[in-house]
Amino acid sequence: MKHNDLNKEALSVINDIEEAERLGRRIPLHKMNVLEARKSFYEMRNALSPNPPEVEAFFDFKIPVTNGLIKARYYRGKNKDRSNILPVTIFFHGGGWVIGDLDTHDVVCRQISNAGNFDVVSVNYRKAPEYKFPFAINDSIEAINFVVKNSINLPIDTNKIALCGDSAGGNIATVCCINAKINCFPKINFQALIYPSTHLGSNYNSRKKYDGLILSDPLMKWFESKYLEKEKINDWRVAPILFKDLSNLAPSLIIVAGCDPLKDEGIAYGEALKKAGNITETKIFHGQIHGFLTMGARINDANKLIKLVCKKIDESFYSNF
């Protein structure tokens, strides 16, 4: 029944995945070990993403964090002068805090840097189970502060910062936005949350209705078991919808996929932000599946999503001019 709700392109992707699993050509991620799952996720992203578009410039650099270093990747979009000072969007990749990296979301970050009038910095926070919660959160907070201090002299305007992430990366982005409010630093102009995880451990109706469409209950439990200890499940940094005071946050765009187990919690978070007095827009891509942002080779809505995100971020940076 749930397949009847799917966009035709999304249905085609789901049918291919289900057939591959039925024929034994694909093993569900939760039945793999972590290293196998990371490799499989990268291969799936490559198969579903368009070819990497050219950008004006990109390079990797290291960010010092507590007890270590993490990698980040800087992008300047095509046809933008390398010497101009531009705002910056800091991007956090999805993957359940366990899989995903700079390479799985490289095409998306290239597309965003080309479509928006700002630069992009993608953050490769440390992942579970090697680094359990709250490492990913703490790394990301430190990465934002590093970029805002512009320690490697990027051509960016550090007074104009947006945060963006998909799925687990959407969780990280919104937690970092709340953290910036708590600490009164840095100023965040905008947050774009793409089918974010906002209430880990919850039981919204969409989790049952769309179970198995990219995300399944066993896979979400697999991520959860790798990411955190059970007693941490009600920590607001795990489930930001539980934070006691969501007022005075940056304007937000929340993207929801219509056939996503995380659909209802994304909508609920948008409603909570509005109730707290924030400027918030929730956009539902009806018929779409979790992860469609990185499926632009097969799903046209991925391109519409990128254009919308960039339009809203640009407006937050330039609306006063």
C-alpha positions in Angstrom: 0.0 0.0 0.0 2.8 2.4 0.9 4.2 2.0 -2.6 1.1 3.6 -4.1 2.0 6.9 -2.5 5.4 7.1 -4.3 6.5 9.5 -7.0 7.1 7.4 -10.2 10.9 8.1 -10.1 11.1 7.3 -6.4 9.1 4.1 -7.0 11.6 3.1 -9.7 14.5 3.4 -7.3 12.6 1.5 -4.6 11.7 -1.3 -7.1 15.4 -1.6 -8.2 16.6 -1.8 -4.5 14.0 -4.4 -3.6 14.7 -6.5 -6.7 18.5 -6.4 -5.9 17.8 -7.6 -2.4 15.4 -10.3 -3.5 18.0 -11.6 -6.0 20.8 -11.4 -3.4 22.7 -8.7 -5.3 22.3 -6.3 -2.4 22.5 -6.9 1.3 20.6 -4.5 3.6 23.0 -2.2 5.5 21.9 -3.4 8.9 23.1 -6.9 8.0 26.6 -5.7 7.3 29.4 -4.7 9.5 30.2 -1.0 9.7 33.0 -1.0 7.1 30.9 -2.9 4.6 28.0 -0.6 5.2 30.1 2.5 4.6 31.4 1.0 1.3 27.9 0.0 0.2 26.5 3.4 1.0 29.2 5.1 -1.0 28.6 2.8 -4.0 24.8 3.5 -3.8 25.4 7.2 -3.7 27.6 7.0 -6.8 25.0 5.0 -8.6 22.2 7.4 -7.9 24.1 10.7 -8.2 24.7 12.7 -11.4 28.3 13.2 -12.5 30.2 15.7 -10.4 29.7 19.2 -11.8 32.7 21.4 -12.2 33.2 24.1 -9.5 35.5 27.1 -9.5 37.6 25.8 -6.6 37.6 23.1 -4.0 40.1 21.7 -1.6 40.3 19.7 1.6 41.7 21.0 4.9 42.0 19.9 8.5 40.1 21.2 11.5 41.6 20.7 15.0 39.0 19.3 17.4 39.2 17.9 20.9 41.6 15.0 20.9 42.0 14.9 17.2 41.7 16.4 13.7 38.8 16.1 11.3 38.7 16.8 7.5 36.6 19.4 5.8 36.1 20.4 2.2 35.7 23.9 0.8 33.8 24.7 -2.4 33.5 27.8 -4.5 30.9 27.5 -7.2 31.5 27.8 -10.9 31.8 31.3 -12.5 32.4 33.0 -9.1 35.5 35.1 -8.8 38.0 33.4 -6.4 38.9 36.7 -4.8 35.3 37.8 -3.9 34.2 37.6 -0.3 31.1 35.4 -0.1 28.8 34.1 2.7 29.3 30.5 3.6 27.0 27.5 4.2 28.4 24.8 6.5 27.1 21.4 5.4 26.8 18.2 7.5 26.3 14.9 5.7 23.7 12.2 6.5 24.2 8.6 7.2 22.9 7.8 10.6 26.0 9.2 12.4 27.7 5.9 11.3 28.1 6.0 7.5 28.6 8.8 4.9 31.5 11.2 4.5 32.8 14.1 2.3 32.8 11.9 -0.8 29.2 10.5 -0.4 27.9 14.1 -0.5 30.6 15.7 -2.7 28.2 16.0 -5.7 25.5 17.6 -3.6 27.9 20.1 -2.2 29.2 21.0 -5.6 25.6 21.5 -6.8 24.8 23.7 -3.8 27.9 25.8 -4.3 27.0 26.3 -8.0 23.3 27.1 -7.4 23.8 29.5 -4.4 25.7 32.8 -4.2 27.8 31.5 -1.3 30.6 29.1 -0.6 30.2 25.7 1.0 32.2 24.0 3.7 31.4 20.3 4.2 32.4 18.8 7.6 33.6 15.2 8.1 32.7 14.8 11.7 33.9 11.6 13.5 31.4 8.8 13.3 30.1 6.0 15.5 30.7 3.3 16.6 34.4 4.3 16.8 33.3 7.7 18.1 29.9 7.5 19.8 27.6 10.4 20.8 28.4 13.3 21.4 31.6 13.2 19.3 29.7 14.1 16.0 28.0 17.0 17.7 31.1 18.3 19.5 33.2 18.0 16.3 30.6 19.9 14.4 30.3 22.7 16.9 34.1 23.1 16.9 34.2 23.0 13.1 31.6 25.9 13.0 33.7 27.9 15.4 36.9 27.2 13.4 35.2 28.4 10.2 33.8 31.5 11.8 37.2 32.4 13.1 38.4 31.8 9.5 41.6 30.3 10.7 42.8 29.4 7.2 41.8 32.7 5.6 39.0 31.5 3.3 37.4 34.3 1.2 34.3 34.2 3.3 32.1 36.7 5.2 32.1 35.2 8.7 29.1 37.4 9.6 26.9 35.4 7.2 26.7 31.8 8.2 24.1 29.2 7.3 23.9 25.6 8.4 22.6 22.7 6.3 22.4 19.0 6.6 20.4 15.9 5.5 19.0 13.3 7.8 21.6 12.8 10.6 23.3 15.9 9.2 20.0 17.7 9.7 20.0 16.7 13.3 23.5 18.0 13.7 22.7 21.3 12.0 19.7 22.0 14.2 21.6 21.0 17.4 24.4 23.3 16.4 21.9 26.1 15.8 20.5 25.7 19.3 24.0 25.6 20.7 24.8 28.9 19.0 21.8 30.4 20.7 22.8 29.0 24.1 26.3 30.4 23.8 25.3 33.6 21.9 27.9 32.7 19.3 28.2 32.5 16.4 25.3 34.2 14.7 23.6 31.8 12.4 21.6 33.5 9.6 19.7 30.4 8.5 19.3 26.7 8.9 18.2 24.3 6.1 17.2 20.9 7.5 16.7 18.2 4.9 14.5 15.4 6.2 16.1 15.8 9.6 16.2 13.4 12.5 14.7 15.5 15.3 13.3 12.9 17.7 15.4 9.7 17.8 13.6 6.9 19.7 10.1 8.2 18.8 7.2 6.3 17.3 5.4 8.7 14.9 2.9 7.2 12.5 5.1 7.7 9.5 7.7 5.4 11.0 5.3 2.5 10.6 3.6 3.7 7.4 6.7 4.1 5.4 8.9 1.5 7.1 11.3 -0.1 4.6 11.4 2.8 2.1 15.2 3.4 2.3 14.9 3.5 6.0 13.6 0.5 7.9 13.0 -0.1 11.6 15.9 -2.6 11.8 18.3 -0.1 10.1 17.2 2.8 12.3 17.8 0.6 15.4 21.2 -0.4 13.9 22.2 3.3 13.6 20.9 4.0 17.1 22.7 1.1 18.7 26.0 2.2 17.1 25.6 5.9 17.8 24.7 6.2 21.5 24.1 4.4 24.8 20.4 3.8 25.5 20.3 6.1 28.5 21.2 9.1 26.2 18.0 8.8 24.1 16.3 11.7 25.8 19.3 14.1 25.5 18.1 17.1 23.5 21.3 16.8 21.4 19.9 13.5 20.2 16.3 14.6 19.9 16.4 18.5 19.5 12.6 18.7 19.6 12.9 18.0 23.3 14.9 21.2 24.0 13.0 23.2 26.5 13.2 26.6 24.8 13.2 26.7 21.0 12.6 30.5 20.7 15.0 32.9 19.1 16.5 30.5 16.6 17.6 31.3 13.1 15.0 31.3 10.3 14.5 27.7 9.1 13.6 25.7 6.0 12.6 22.1 6.8 12.4 19.8 3.8 10.3 16.7 4.3 10.0 13.7 2.0 6.3 12.6 1.8 7.1 8.8 2.0 9.8 8.9 4.6 9.7 7.3 8.0 11.1 10.6 9.4 8.3 12.6 7.8 6.2 13.2 10.9 9.0 14.3 13.2 10.3 16.7 10.6 6.8 18.3 10.4 6.5 18.2 14.2 9.8 20.1 14.6 8.7 22.7 12.1 5.5 23.2 14.1 7.5 23.4 17.4 9.7 26.1 15.9 6.7 28.1 14.7 5.0 27.8 18.1 8.2 29.1 19.7 7.9 32.2 17.4 10.5 31.4 14.8 10.3 32.1 11.1 9.9 28.6 9.7 8.9 27.1 6.4 8.2 23.4 6.0 8.2 22.1 2.5 6.8 18.6 1.7 8.1 16.8 -1.4 5.1 14.6 -1.9 5.8 11.0 -3.0 9.5 11.3 -2.2 11.7 9.0 -0.2 14.4 9.5 2.4 17.7 10.3 0.8 16.4 11.7 -2.5 18.7 14.7 -2.2 21.6 12.4 -3.3 19.6 10.7 -6.1 19.7 13.4 -8.7 20.6 11.0 -11.5 17.2 9.3 -11.1 15.0 11.7 -9.2 14.3 15.2 -10.7 13.0 16.5 -7.4 16.6 16.4 -6.1 17.4 19.3 -8.4 14.2 21.2 -7.3 15.3 20.6 -3.7 18.7 22.1 -4.3 17.4 25.1 -6.0 14.9 25.7 -3.2 17.5 25.4 -0.5 19.9 27.8 -2.3 17.1 30.3 -2.9 16.1 30.4 0.7 19.7 30.6 1.9 20.5 33.4 -0.5 17.5 35.3 0.7 18.7 35.1 4.2 22.1 36.5 3.2 21.0 39.2 0.7 17.4 40.2 1.6 18.5 43.4 3.3 20.3 44.7 0.2 
